[in-house]
Amino acid sequence: MKKLNKLIVLLLLVVMVLSVAGCGSKDKDSTSSMDLGNNTESTTSKDSTDDEKDDTSKDSESDAAKDEEKDSNEAFSIEEGVNAYFANMPEHIYKISQKEFIDKVKADDDMVIVDIRTAEDYKKGHVKGAYNAPWGPAIAENITKISQDKDVFIYCYSGQTAGQAVMTLNLAGINARSVNLGFNFGISKVEGYEDVIEETVNEFGDENYDVPEEVKTALTEYYNGLAEVKDTKFKNYKVSEEDLKDMVDNKEDFCLLSIRGEKDYNEGHIDGAKNIPWGAGMEKQFSTLPKDQKIVVYCYTGQTAGQTVAGLRLLGYDACSLNGGLGMEANAPLGWINNEFEVVK
């Protein structure tokens, strides 16, 4: 009996040991399972974060592409471009003195020169390195070939049509300025200018610069429009001193605009002229001008009036400038007072 009891006790002890061992094994497996679960969760979380980053990156790239496409498709506003030209007018007022220009040529400065005189006069002699884009449609035709990375200097005969050209080129993104008083009254009056004259014909390069389609269209229309006035008294979007005097004397229906300084205007102006002084901010007063009348603009020598005429015409005004402006000694015999016509106060 005693032996039987001992056997039972021994069996119970064995069962208890096995039970404890089994529990330990389950805890270990459970721990291993939890570790695996933690590792899986960590890996899954990392993968999820990476996926989110990839998605965010793709979304950003997509948004950037959409913005770029939107910018490229957004129409260029001619009105805003013209107004910005006058609103942001630099101190040099888009001009360079003839002497400073010649000095730059002699120093072989890295710049672009465009001669807009006729091809015939260009071949007779022009400033070294100058390209030729004769006044007219040729300017619009070559607009994408004129550098947007360098300073560009333009000259004509007296500076007046170059003034128009300068305004149109700046609209196309070209950093252009006109040479004061052009070739006849400016460049050729500088001592030693002959040293920078050549007869070599220079051709525009093959590089093309981006110009908004709206600008190319507007400038093509602008320069093609010269043919429509070629046989009128407003040829080249200008009017002669004699023709303007007849218009004033006959009290024709037109708007006469002086853009000389207020002080100079008060000291003497052409009868009937209103005054919008030349300078930054003048574009704010353009809305006071009529769109149903011819507008004749004059300044001192015709050059800044040329810039103004280009801007006004691109805005839809029927504008032209007075040949030679009011006139100064430097551009005689051009200009109103150089023809001995009267002014009033």
ChimeraX attribute file (.defattr): number of C-alpha atoms within 10 A of each C-alpha:
attribute: neighborCount
match mode: 1-to-1
recipient: residues
	/A:1	6
	/A:2	6
	/A:3	8
	/A:4	9
	/A:5	10
	/A:6	11
	/A:7	12
	/A:8	11
	/A:9	12
	/A:10	12
	/A:11	12
	/A:12	12
	/A:13	12
	/A:14	11
	/A:15	12
	/A:16	12
	/A:17	11
	/A:18	12
	/A:19	12
	/A:20	10
	/A:21	11
	/A:22	11
	/A:23	11
	/A:24	12
	/A:25	12
	/A:26	11
	/A:27	11
	/A:28	11
	/A:29	12
	/A:30	12
	/A:31	12
	/A:32	12
	/A:33	12
	/A:34	12
	/A:35	12
	/A:36	12
	/A:37	12
	/A:38	12
	/A:39	12
	/A:40	12
	/A:41	12
	/A:42	12
	/A:43	12
	/A:44	12
	/A:45	12
	/A:46	12
	/A:47	12
	/A:48	12
	/A:49	12
	/A:50	12
	/A:51	12
	/A:52	12
	/A:53	12
	/A:54	12
	/A:55	12
	/A:56	12
	/A:57	12
	/A:58	12
	/A:59	12
	/A:60	12
	/A:61	12
	/A:62	12
	/A:63	12
	/A:64	12
	/A:65	12
	/A:66	12
	/A:67	12
	/A:68	12
	/A:69	11
	/A:70	11
	/A:71	11
	/A:72	11
	/A:73	9
	/A:74	10
	/A:75	12
	/A:76	15
	/A:77	11
	/A:78	16
	/A:79	14
	/A:80	11
	/A:81	19
	/A:82	21
	/A:83	20
	/A:84	15
	/A:85	21
	/A:86	21
	/A:87	15
	/A:88	12
	/A:89	15
	/A:90	12
	/A:91	9
	/A:92	9
	/A:93	16
	/A:94	21
	/A:95	23
	/A:96	17
	/A:97	15
	/A:98	23
	/A:99	18
	/A:100	13
	/A:101	19
	/A:102	22
	/A:103	14
	/A:104	13
	/A:105	20
	/A:106	13
	/A:107	9
	/A:108	11
	/A:109	11
	/A:110	10
	/A:111	15
	/A:112	18
	/A:113	22
	/A:114	24
	/A:115	25
	/A:116	25
	/A:117	23
	/A:118	15
	/A:119	14
	/A:120	9
	/A:121	14
	/A:122	21
	/A:123	14
	/A:124	11
	/A:125	15
	/A:126	22
	/A:127	23
	/A:128	18
	/A:129	21
	/A:130	25
	/A:131	21
	/A:132	25
	/A:133	23
	/A:134	18
	/A:135	21
	/A:136	21
	/A:137	18
	/A:138	15
	/A:139	22
	/A:140	25
	/A:141	14
	/A:142	13
	/A:143	23
	/A:144	21
	/A:145	17
	/A:146	25
	/A:147	20
	/A:148	20
	/A:149	12
	/A:150	13
	/A:151	15
	/A:152	21
	/A:153	22
	/A:154	30
	/A:155	30
	/A:156	25
	/A:157	19
	/A:158	24
	/A:159	28
	/A:160	28
	/A:161	31
	/A:162	31
	/A:163	31
	/A:164	24
	/A:165	28
	/A:166	25
	/A:167	26
	/A:168	28
	/A:169	23
	/A:170	18
	/A:171	23
	/A:172	25
	/A:173	20
	/A:174	22
	/A:175	19
	/A:176	28
	/A:177	24
	/A:178	32
	/A:179	28
	/A:180	27
	/A:181	29
	/A:182	26
	/A:183	22
	/A:184	14
	/A:185	17
	/A:186	21
	/A:187	24
	/A:188	16
	/A:189	14
	/A:190	16
	/A:191	10
	/A:192	12
	/A:193	17
	/A:194	14
	/A:195	12
	/A:196	15
	/A:197	17
	/A:198	16
	/A:199	15
	/A:200	16
	/A:201	15
	/A:202	11
	/A:203	11
	/A:204	15
	/A:205	9
	/A:206	8
	/A:207	9
	/A:208	14
	/A:209	16
	/A:210	11
	/A:211	17
	/A:212	17
	/A:213	12
	/A:214	14
	/A:215	23
	/A:216	18
	/A:217	11
	/A:218	15
	/A:219	24
	/A:220	18
	/A:221	14
	/A:222	18
	/A:223	20
	/A:224	15
	/A:225	15
	/A:226	17
	/A:227	14
	/A:228	12
	/A:229	14
	/A:230	12
	/A:231	10
	/A:232	12
	/A:233	13
	/A:234	19
	/A:235	15
	/A:236	22
	/A:237	24
	/A:238	25
	/A:239	20
	/A:240	18
	/A:241	21
	/A:242	15
	/A:243	14
	/A:244	20
	/A:245	17
	/A:246	11
	/A:247	13
	/A:248	17
	/A:249	10
	/A:250	9
	/A:251	10
	/A:252	11
	/A:253	11
	/A:254	15
	/A:255	18
	/A:256	23
	/A:257	24
	/A:258	27
	/A:259	23
	/A:260	23
	/A:261	15
	/A:262	13
	/A:263	9
	/A:264	14
	/A:265	21
	/A:266	12
	/A:267	10
	/A:268	13
	/A:269	22
	/A:270	22
	/A:271	14
	/A:272	15
	/A:273	18
	/A:274	16
	/A:275	18
	/A:276	21
	/A:277	19
	/A:278	19
	/A:279	18
	/A:280	17
	/A:281	17
	/A:282	16
	/A:283	20
	/A:284	12
	/A:285	10
	/A:286	15
	/A:287	8
	/A:288	9
	/A:289	15
	/A:290	13
	/A:291	16
	/A:292	11
	/A:293	14
	/A:294	16
	/A:295	22
	/A:296	23
	/A:297	30
	/A:298	33
	/A:299	26
	/A:300	21
	/A:301	27
	/A:302	28
	/A:303	29
	/A:304	30
	/A:305	32
	/A:306	31
	/A:307	25
	/A:308	27
	/A:309	27
	/A:310	26
	/A:311	26
	/A:312	23
	/A:313	16
	/A:314	21
	/A:315	17
	/A:316	11
	/A:317	19
	/A:318	17
	/A:319	26
	/A:320	24
	/A:321	33
	/A:322	33
	/A:323	29
	/A:324	30
	/A:325	29
	/A:326	25
	/A:327	23
	/A:328	16
	/A:329	11
	/A:330	12
	/A:331	20
	/A:332	15
	/A:333	14
	/A:334	22
	/A:335	26
	/A:336	28
	/A:337	20
	/A:338	17
	/A:339	14
	/A:340	10
	/A:341	13
	/A:342	12
	/A:343	15
	/A:344	12
	/A:345	10
